[in-house]
Amino acid sequence: MSGVDPWRFVRPVRHSLEEVYATIPIPVGAWWRRMLAFAGPGFLVAVGYMDPGNWATDIAGGAAFNYALLSVILVANFVAVFLQAMAARLGLVTGRDLAQACRETYSRPVAIFLWLWAEVGIVACDVAEVLGAAIALLLLFHIPLLTGVVLTGLDVLIVLALQNRGFRVIEAIVITLIAIIVVLFGVELFFARPEWAAVWRGFLPHQQLVTNPTMLYIGLGIVGATVMPHNLFLHSSIVQTRKIGRTDADLRSAIRFALADSAIALTIALCVNAAILIVAAAAFFRSGHHEIADIQGAYRMISPVLGVALAAPIFGVALLASGQDSTLTGTLAGQVVLEGFMQLRIPPWQRRLISRGLAIVPAVLVIAWAGPNATGGLMIFSQVVLSAALIFAVVPLVTITGDRKRMGNFVNTRANTIAGWLMAAALAVTNVWLAVTTLLPMLRH
């Protein structure tokens, strides 16, 4: 074994999320039964595309620019579908999640660098999600923000308890919370009564997206809040909860069903994202309240503006469901990254406690030091950090899935590879621009 780097390995020490690996059998027979068996991972991933970070950018975009930024949501969703499909294929074909594949592929220094950025991205995601759930508790039940942040940490115990009952239980809880969000925002759309002709026009790209600096800034914020790195790690792992064969035919069938699952789930996420912006535009832009730019302001004004007393509590309950849903999946993503990169042999509850603690600690410290009014700035900063971390997940994903030695007959096509690198380049440029233009004003103040 002399001369062999122990950091590199042929087989992973343990499967990703080993306690639920290949625990869900795929039935034979009718295609719809197999489709139902595969349904679930895509919905866990879709949660990240409708989390509180998306709420903040969608509300600001709708209040300031009416329906104009719906085209950005649509484009960001197409990018998400493409990258999530690539992540799912990686997990199914190689039997590794993205974190494990990075550890196998790169040298120790590079892999550690990627791991640190993955952890930074997960913490950034979790900070926004924890704050979103805590803000919902404050708005609905007047629970102090600091107390609410700590309460969101209980999802570590919830995930552990649910996972011991089978991964299908977690998927059922997540899908139920998504259904609640969908129904509640359907009600909000009914209350808001948007101008549907203007809504459909909003999905068409237009020149102002580039020529208007403020619109471009918020549009890039929507992209940064939508395409998140932790979802790529998570999806490549949780597709492996299905027990599938290893022949090319088995893998091809599994990939097809997994892609259908994620496409359906992300289409629902697109609808939720669009609904948040449409409600903000119909309520705030139409009434002249263009200054509404955060969740708390939207909650306070939505009932008076729409003239419907139920609008605010419905908004708050949907936010609570979104925050709790996203913290559940964020905890799982933290476990995947920690296990995959570091191969830690510690109990699951300890791994989850570490990943959740990394998110809660900065939120608690900022609130304790600067007070509840600092939450808006912290959520914006978390999205800036998240944007910077994204490129360090996309580049390895495109690289590894383009390696024929790793992917065999399921390697990226030339078109997919070119599209992947173009997306990576575009994300890098836009996210660097977003980081610079957001950080510089903060530093000046």
C-alpha positions in Angstrom: 0.0 0.0 0.0 3.1 2.3 0.0 2.7 5.3 -2.2 -1.2 5.1 -2.0 -2.8 8.2 -0.6 -5.2 7.0 2.1 -7.4 10.0 1.4 -8.3 8.4 -1.9 -10.3 5.1 -1.8 -11.9 2.6 -4.2 -15.0 1.9 -2.1 -16.6 4.3 0.4 -16.2 3.4 4.0 -20.0 3.6 4.4 -22.9 4.4 2.2 -24.4 7.8 2.2 -27.1 7.9 5.0 -26.3 4.3 5.7 -29.2 3.8 8.0 -31.7 4.3 5.2 -29.5 3.2 2.2 -31.5 1.0 -0.2 -34.3 0.5 2.2 -37.2 1.3 -0.2 -37.9 -1.5 -2.6 -39.0 -0.9 -6.2 -42.0 -3.1 -7.2 -42.2 -4.8 -10.5 -45.2 -4.4 -12.8 -47.1 -1.3 -13.8 -45.0 1.8 -14.4 -47.1 4.0 -12.1 -46.3 1.7 -9.2 -42.6 2.1 -9.9 -43.1 5.9 -10.3 -44.8 6.1 -6.9 -41.9 4.1 -5.3 -39.4 6.6 -6.7 -41.4 9.7 -5.8 -40.1 11.5 -2.8 -36.4 12.6 -3.2 -37.3 15.3 -5.7 -39.8 16.8 -3.1 -37.1 16.9 -0.4 -34.9 18.8 -2.8 -37.7 21.1 -4.0 -38.1 22.4 -0.4 -34.8 24.4 -0.9 -36.4 26.2 -3.8 -39.2 27.6 -1.8 -37.4 28.3 1.5 -37.4 31.6 3.4 -34.5 32.9 1.4 -36.6 32.7 -1.7 -39.4 34.5 0.1 -37.3 37.5 0.9 -36.1 38.0 -2.7 -39.5 37.2 -4.2 -41.3 39.7 -1.9 -38.7 42.5 -2.7 -39.0 41.8 -6.5 -42.7 41.7 -6.6 -43.2 44.9 -4.5 -40.6 46.9 -6.5 -41.1 45.7 -10.0 -44.5 44.1 -10.3 -44.4 40.8 -12.3 -41.2 41.6 -14.3 -39.0 39.2 -12.4 -41.1 36.1 -13.0 -38.9 35.4 -16.0 -35.9 35.2 -13.7 -37.7 32.6 -11.5 -38.5 30.6 -14.6 -34.9 30.6 -15.9 -33.5 29.8 -12.4 -35.9 26.8 -12.2 -34.7 25.5 -15.6 -31.1 25.6 -14.3 -32.1 23.9 -11.1 -33.9 21.0 -13.0 -30.8 20.5 -15.1 -28.3 20.4 -12.2 -30.5 18.3 -10.0 -30.9 15.8 -12.8 -27.1 15.6 -13.0 -26.8 15.1 -9.3 -29.4 12.3 -9.2 -27.7 10.5 -12.1 -24.4 10.7 -10.2 -25.8 9.1 -7.1 -27.7 6.3 -8.9 -24.9 5.3 -11.3 -21.8 5.6 -9.0 -23.4 4.7 -5.7 -21.7 7.8 -4.2 -23.1 11.1 -3.2 -21.4 14.3 -4.5 -19.4 14.6 -1.3 -18.0 11.1 -1.5 -17.3 11.5 -5.2 -15.3 14.6 -4.5 -13.3 12.8 -1.9 -12.5 10.0 -4.3 -11.7 12.3 -7.3 -9.6 15.1 -5.8 -6.4 15.3 -3.8 -6.7 15.9 0.0 -6.1 19.7 -0.1 -8.6 20.2 -2.9 -11.2 17.9 -1.3 -10.8 19.7 2.1 -11.2 23.0 0.3 -14.4 21.8 -1.4 -15.7 20.4 2.0 -15.1 23.7 3.7 -17.1 25.5 1.0 -19.9 22.9 1.2 -20.1 23.4 5.0 -20.1 27.2 4.5 -23.0 26.9 2.0 -25.0 24.6 4.3 -24.6 27.0 7.2 -25.6 29.9 5.0 -28.7 28.0 3.9 -29.5 26.9 7.4 -29.2 30.4 8.8 -31.9 31.8 6.5 -34.1 28.7 7.1 -33.7 28.9 10.9 -34.5 32.6 10.9 -37.5 32.1 8.6 -39.0 29.6 11.0 -38.2 31.8 14.0 -39.7 34.8 12.3 -42.9 32.8 11.6 -43.1 31.8 15.3 -42.6 35.5 16.3 -45.3 36.7 13.9 -47.9 34.0 14.7 -47.3 33.3 18.4 -45.2 36.2 19.6 -42.4 33.9 20.6 -39.2 35.9 21.1 -36.9 35.5 18.1 -34.0 34.2 20.1 -36.3 31.5 21.6 -37.7 30.6 18.2 -34.2 30.1 16.8 -33.4 27.7 19.6 -36.7 25.8 19.1 -35.9 25.2 15.4 -32.9 23.2 16.6 -35.3 20.5 17.8 -35.6 19.3 14.3 -32.4 17.3 14.9 -34.4 15.1 17.3 -37.4 15.1 15.0 -35.3 13.9 12.0 -33.6 11.2 14.1 -37.0 9.9 15.4 -38.6 10.0 12.0 -35.7 8.4 10.2 -35.7 5.5 12.6 -39.3 4.9 11.5 -38.2 4.7 7.8 -37.2 7.3 5.2 -40.7 7.2 3.7 -42.0 8.9 6.9 -39.7 11.9 6.4 -40.7 12.1 2.8 -44.4 12.0 3.8 -43.9 14.8 6.3 -42.0 17.0 3.8 -44.6 16.5 1.1 -47.4 17.3 3.5 -45.8 20.6 4.4 -45.3 21.4 0.7 -49.0 20.7 0.1 -49.9 23.1 3.0 -47.7 25.8 1.4 -49.3 25.2 -2.0 -52.9 25.3 -0.7 -52.2 28.4 1.4 -50.6 30.4 -1.4 -53.5 29.3 -3.7 -55.8 31.0 -1.2 -53.5 34.1 -1.1 -53.6 34.3 -4.9 -57.4 34.2 -4.7 -57.4 37.1 -2.2 -54.8 39.1 -4.2 -56.7 38.9 -7.5 -53.7 39.5 -9.8 -53.9 40.8 -13.4 -53.3 37.5 -15.1 -52.5 39.0 -18.5 -49.7 41.0 -16.9 -48.6 37.8 -15.0 -48.1 35.8 -18.2 -46.1 38.7 -19.8 -43.9 38.7 -16.7 -42.5 35.3 -17.7 -41.0 36.8 -20.9 -37.4 38.2 -20.5 -37.1 41.8 -21.3 -34.4 44.5 -21.7 -34.9 46.1 -18.3 -33.5 43.0 -16.6 -30.1 44.1 -17.8 -30.5 47.9 -18.1 -32.1 48.5 -14.7 -29.4 48.0 -12.0 -31.8 47.5 -9.2 -33.8 45.0 -11.1 -30.7 43.2 -12.1 -29.5 43.1 -8.5 -32.8 41.6 -7.2 -32.9 39.2 -10.1 -29.5 37.9 -9.3 -30.6 37.6 -5.7 -33.5 35.4 -6.9 -31.0 33.2 -8.8 -28.7 33.0 -5.8 -31.5 32.0 -3.5 -32.9 29.5 -5.9 -29.9 27.4 -7.1 -28.4 26.2 -3.8 -25.3 23.9 -3.4 -26.7 21.8 -0.5 -29.5 20.5 -2.7 -26.9 19.0 -5.1 -25.2 17.0 -2.3 -28.6 16.0 -0.8 -30.2 14.8 -4.1 -27.2 12.7 -5.0 -27.5 10.9 -1.6 -31.3 10.4 -1.1 -31.9 8.8 -4.5 -29.8 6.0 -3.1 -32.6 5.2 -0.6 -34.2 3.2 -3.4 -33.2 -0.4 -3.8 -32.4 -0.8 -7.5 -30.5 -3.3 -9.7 -27.1 -2.5 -11.2 -27.6 -3.5 -14.8 -27.6 -0.7 -17.4 -31.4 -1.3 -18.0 -32.1 -1.0 -14.2 -30.0 2.2 -13.9 -31.6 3.7 -17.0 -35.1 3.0 -15.6 -34.1 4.4 -12.2 -32.7 7.6 -13.8 -35.8 8.1 -15.8 -38.1 7.8 -12.8 -35.8 9.9 -10.6 -35.8 12.7 -13.2 -39.6 12.6 -13.5 -39.8 12.9 -9.7 -37.5 15.9 -9.5 -39.1 17.6 -12.5 -42.5 17.3 -11.1 -41.4 18.5 -7.6 -39.4 21.4 -9.0 -42.3 22.5 -11.2 -44.4 22.7 -8.0 -41.5 24.7 -6.4 -41.6 27.0 -9.4 -45.3 27.6 -8.9 -44.8 28.4 -5.2 -41.9 30.8 -6.0 -43.9 32.5 -8.7 -47.0 32.7 -6.4 -45.0 34.5 -3.7 -43.8 37.1 -6.2 -47.3 37.4 -7.8 -49.0 38.0 -4.4 -46.3 40.6 -3.5 -46.8 42.4 -6.8 -50.6 42.3 -6.6 -50.7 43.4 -3.0 -47.8 45.8 -2.6 -46.8 47.1 -6.1 -50.4 47.7 -7.1 -51.1 49.6 -3.9 -47.9 51.7 -4.1 -46.1 50.0 -1.2 -42.9 49.5 -3.3 -40.7 49.8 -0.2 -41.8 46.4 1.2 -38.6 44.4 1.1 -38.7 41.9 4.0 -40.9 39.1 5.4 -41.9 41.1 8.5 -43.0 44.1 6.5 -45.0 41.9 4.1 -46.8 40.1 7.0 -47.8 43.4 8.6 -49.1 45.0 5.5 -50.7 42.1 3.5 -54.0 42.1 5.4 -54.6 45.9 5.4 -53.6 46.1 1.7 -55.8 43.2 0.5 -58.6 44.0 3.0 -58.8 40.4 4.2 -58.1 39.7 7.8 -57.1 36.1 7.1 -54.3 37.0 4.6 -51.7 37.7 7.3 -52.2 34.5 9.4 -52.3 32.4 6.2 -49.0 34.1 5.1 -47.5 33.3 8.6 -48.5 29.6 8.6 -47.1 29.1 5.1 -43.9 30.7 6.2 -43.7 28.4 9.2 -44.3 25.4 7.0 -41.6 26.6 4.6 -39.1 27.2 7.4 -39.6 23.9 9.2 -39.6 22.0 5.9 -36.3 23.5 4.8 -34.6 23.0 8.2 -35.5 19.3 8.1 -33.9 18.9 4.7 -31.0 21.2 5.6 -30.2 18.9 8.5 -30.0 15.9 6.2 -27.8 17.8 3.8 -25.4 18.6 6.6 -25.2 15.0 7.5 -24.5 14.0 3.9 -21.7 16.5 3.5 -20.1 15.6 6.9 -20.2 11.9 6.2 -19.2 12.0 2.6 -16.2 14.3 2.9 -14.9 13.3 6.3 -16.1 9.7 6.7 -16.8 10.3 10.4 -17.8 7.2 12.4 -20.0 8.8 14.9 -23.7 8.2 15.7 -26.3 10.0 13.5 -27.6 12.2 16.2 -24.1 13.6 16.9 -23.6 14.3 13.2 -26.9 16.1 13.0 -26.2 18.0 16.2 -22.9 19.3 14.7 -24.5 20.4 11.4 -27.4 22.0 13.1 -25.2 23.7 15.7 -23.2 25.3 13.0 -26.3 27.1 11.7 -28.0 28.0 15.0 -24.9 29.4 16.7 -24.3 32.3 14.3 -28.0 33.2 14.3 -28.1 33.2 18.1 -25.0 35.3 18.4 -26.2 37.9 15.9 -29.6 38.2 17.5 -28.2 38.3 21.0 -25.6 41.0 20.0 -27.5 43.2 17.5 -31.1 42.4 18.3 -34.1 41.2 16.2 -33.7 44.1 13.8 -30.5 42.5 12.5 -32.3 39.5 11.0 -32.9 41.1 7.6 -29.2 41.9 7.2 -28.2 38.4 8.3 -30.5 36.8 5.8 -29.1 38.9 3.0 -25.5 38.1 4.1 -26.3 34.4 4.2 -27.5 34.5 0.6 -24.3 36.3 -0.5 -22.2 33.6 1.2 -24.4 30.9 -0.4 -23.9 32.4 -3.8 -20.1 32.2 -3.4 -20.3 28.6 -2.3 -22.5 27.5 -5.2 -19.7 27.4 -7.8 -17.7 25.0 -5.7 -20.5 22.4 -6.0 -21.4 22.9 -9.6 -17.8 22.6 -11.0 -17.1 19.2 -9.3 -20.6 17.9 -10.4 -20.1 18.8 -14.0 -16.5 17.4 -13.9 -17.3 14.1 -12.3 -20.4 13.4 -14.3 -18.4 14.1 -17.5 -15.8 11.4 -16.6 -16.5 8.2 -18.6 -14.4 6.1 -16.2 -16.7 7.1 -13.4 -20.0 7.2 -15.2 -19.6 4.6 -17.9 -22.5 4.6 -20.4 -24.2 7.3 -18.4 -21.5 9.9 -18.8 -22.7 13.4 -19.8 -23.4 13.9 -23.5 -21.3 16.6 -25.1 -24.4 18.9 -25.1 -24.9 18.4 -21.4 -21.3 19.0 -20.7 -21.3 22.3 -22.6 -24.5 23.4 -21.0 -23.2 22.5 -17.6 -20.0 24.5 -18.1 -21.9 27.5 -19.5 -24.2 27.4 -16.4 -21.2 27.1 -14.1 -19.6 30.1 -15.8 -22.8 32.2 -15.7 -23.4 31.3 -12.1 -19.8 32.2 -11.2 -20.0 35.6 -12.9 -23.4 36.6 -11.6 -22.8 35.4 -8.0 -19.5 37.2 -7.8 -21.2 40.3 -9.0 -24.0 39.8 -6.5 -21.5 39.3 -3.7 -19.4 42.4 -4.5 -22.4 44.7 -5.0 -24.0 43.5 -1.8 -20.9 43.4 0.4 -19.5 46.8 -0.6 -22.6 48.8 0.5 -22.5 46.9 3.8 -18.8 47.7 4.3 -19.4 51.4 3.6 -21.9 51.5 6.5 
